[in-house]
Amino acid sequence: MIIGLTGGIGSGKSFVAEYLAGLLNFAVLNADLLCRNQLQQQMPGWQGIKEQWGSRFIDLTGNIDRPLLRKTLFTDTRVRHSVEQILHPLVRQEISNKKSAAADVIVEVPLLFEVGWQEDFDWIVVVYAANECCLQRIVNRDRISMEEARLAVSVQMSLADKALRADSVIENSGFLVQTILQVYHLAHLLKKMG
């Protein structure tokens, strides 16, 4: 079974993916980590960005200037779309290759619906959290301002819209034990289906 797991920035996707994978004994793939890997020097994603913008996003050591790129992605729609056109096909191919190697896998894809990958999965889980909860998590985790956190959230589809498209929703605004119980019940359901 191939499970797509998505949600908004700061919703708690990674925790839910890892916990659910542990209960199901599934492998986990993280699209964000695959993107980061593509941005390493000489990788195809890094090369695509260098070809598109020259040294604009390359620091003095030849690495991608991640803070600059991140800030630009949230403020410049054209750059964001161009970066997505470079990285998304590479990441999708990498996910496809790795899915073939693992019979059962959870793939964490933050922009799953935005990029139209929903048909790639047997079951889709959305991790939902209240907007203010997500914003505070982003500020604390990434050490950015509330305004920067709002910008990051604003470029994604709303969590309510994602939840309406999901096969299952895990509500992750409250106490950790509540989230754990929901994931446990979801694992039980998926085991019965599989």
C-alpha positions in Angstrom: 0.0 0.0 0.0 1.2 3.5 -0.9 0.0 6.2 1.5 0.3 9.8 0.7 0.5 12.0 3.8 0.1 15.8 3.5 -1.0 18.8 5.5 0.1 22.4 6.0 3.4 23.8 7.1 3.6 23.3 10.9 0.7 20.9 11.0 2.8 18.0 12.4 3.1 15.9 9.2 6.4 14.4 10.0 5.5 13.2 13.5 2.3 11.6 12.2 4.1 10.0 9.2 6.8 8.4 11.5 4.4 7.2 14.1 2.0 5.7 11.6 4.8 4.1 9.7 6.0 2.5 13.0 2.6 1.1 13.7 2.3 -0.3 10.2 5.9 -1.3 9.7 6.0 0.9 6.5 8.9 2.8 5.1 8.8 6.6 5.0 9.7 8.9 2.2 9.8 12.7 2.8 9.5 14.9 -0.3 11.0 17.9 1.5 14.2 15.8 2.3 14.3 14.7 -1.3 14.1 18.3 -2.4 16.9 19.3 -0.1 19.0 16.5 -1.5 18.3 17.7 -5.0 19.7 21.1 -3.9 23.1 19.7 -3.0 26.0 20.8 -5.2 26.0 19.2 -8.6 22.7 17.4 -8.1 20.1 18.0 -10.9 18.0 20.4 -8.8 21.1 22.5 -7.9 22.1 22.5 -11.6 18.6 23.6 -12.7 18.6 26.5 -10.3 22.1 27.5 -11.3 21.2 27.4 -15.0 18.0 29.4 -14.4 19.4 32.1 -12.2 23.2 31.9 -12.3 24.7 32.8 -8.9 21.6 34.6 -7.6 20.9 31.7 -5.1 24.4 30.3 -4.8 26.6 31.3 -1.8 30.4 31.8 -1.8 31.0 28.1 -1.1 28.9 27.0 -4.1 25.9 25.9 -2.0 22.3 27.0 -2.4 21.7 30.0 -0.1 18.7 28.4 1.6 17.6 31.4 3.6 17.6 33.6 0.5 15.9 31.0 -1.6 13.2 30.3 1.0 12.5 34.0 1.5 12.2 34.5 -2.3 9.9 31.5 -2.7 7.4 33.0 -0.3 7.6 36.5 -1.9 8.0 35.9 -5.6 5.4 33.7 -7.3 7.4 33.5 -10.6 10.5 32.2 -8.8 8.4 29.8 -6.7 6.7 28.3 -9.9 10.1 28.0 -11.7 11.7 26.3 -8.7 8.7 23.9 -8.5 9.1 23.1 -12.3 12.7 22.2 -11.7 12.3 20.2 -8.5 8.9 18.6 -8.6 9.6 16.3 -11.6 12.9 15.2 -10.1 11.3 14.5 -6.7 8.3 12.7 -8.2 10.7 10.4 -10.2 12.8 9.7 -7.1 9.6 8.9 -5.2 8.4 6.6 -8.0 11.8 4.8 -8.0 11.8 4.3 -4.2 8.1 3.2 -4.1 9.0 0.4 -6.5 11.6 -0.8 -4.1 9.3 -0.8 -1.0 6.0 -2.7 -1.0 4.5 -0.5 1.7 5.4 3.1 2.1 4.2 6.4 3.5 5.2 9.4 1.4 5.1 12.7 3.1 4.3 15.3 0.4 3.5 18.8 1.7 2.1 20.0 -1.6 0.4 16.8 -2.7 -2.8 18.3 -3.8 -1.3 21.5 -5.1 0.9 19.6 -7.5 -1.8 17.1 -8.5 -0.1 13.9 -7.3 -3.2 12.5 -5.6 -3.6 9.7 -8.1 -0.1 8.4 -7.2 -1.4 7.0 -3.9 -3.8 4.3 -2.6 -4.8 6.3 0.4 -4.4 10.0 1.4 -4.1 11.2 4.9 -4.2 14.9 5.8 -2.7 16.2 9.1 -4.8 19.1 10.1 -4.1 21.7 12.8 -5.7 25.1 13.5 -4.0 28.0 11.7 -2.8 29.8 14.9 -1.3 26.5 16.1 0.6 26.0 12.8 1.8 29.6 12.8 3.2 29.3 16.4 4.9 26.0 15.5 6.6 27.5 12.5 7.8 30.5 14.4 9.2 28.3 17.2 10.7 25.7 14.9 12.2 27.9 12.2 13.0 30.9 14.4 11.2 33.3 12.0 8.8 36.2 12.5 5.1 35.7 12.7 4.8 37.7 9.4 7.2 35.3 7.7 5.2 32.3 9.1 2.0 33.8 7.7 3.7 34.2 4.3 4.7 30.5 4.3 1.2 29.4 5.1 -0.4 31.7 2.6 1.3 30.0 -0.4 -0.3 26.7 0.4 -3.8 25.4 -0.2 -5.9 25.8 3.0 -5.9 22.9 5.4 -9.7 22.8 5.3 -9.6 22.3 1.5 -7.0 19.5 1.9 -9.1 17.8 4.6 -12.1 17.7 2.3 -10.1 15.8 -0.4 -8.5 13.3 2.0 -9.4 9.7 2.7 -8.5 10.3 6.4 -7.8 13.3 8.5 -5.7 13.4 11.7 -6.5 16.5 13.8 -3.3 17.6 15.5 -4.1 20.9 17.3 -4.6 19.5 20.7 -2.8 17.2 23.1 -0.3 14.8 21.8 -2.2 11.8 23.3 -5.2 12.8 21.2 -3.1 12.7 18.0 -1.6 9.4 19.0 -5.0 7.8 19.5 -6.2 9.0 16.1 -3.1 7.6 14.4 -3.5 4.3 16.2 -7.1 4.0 15.0 -6.1 4.9 11.5 -3.3 2.2 11.6 -5.9 -0.3 12.7 -8.2 0.7 9.8 -5.4 0.5 7.2 -4.3 -2.9 8.5 -7.8 -4.2 8.0 -7.9 -2.8 4.4 -4.4 -4.1 3.5 
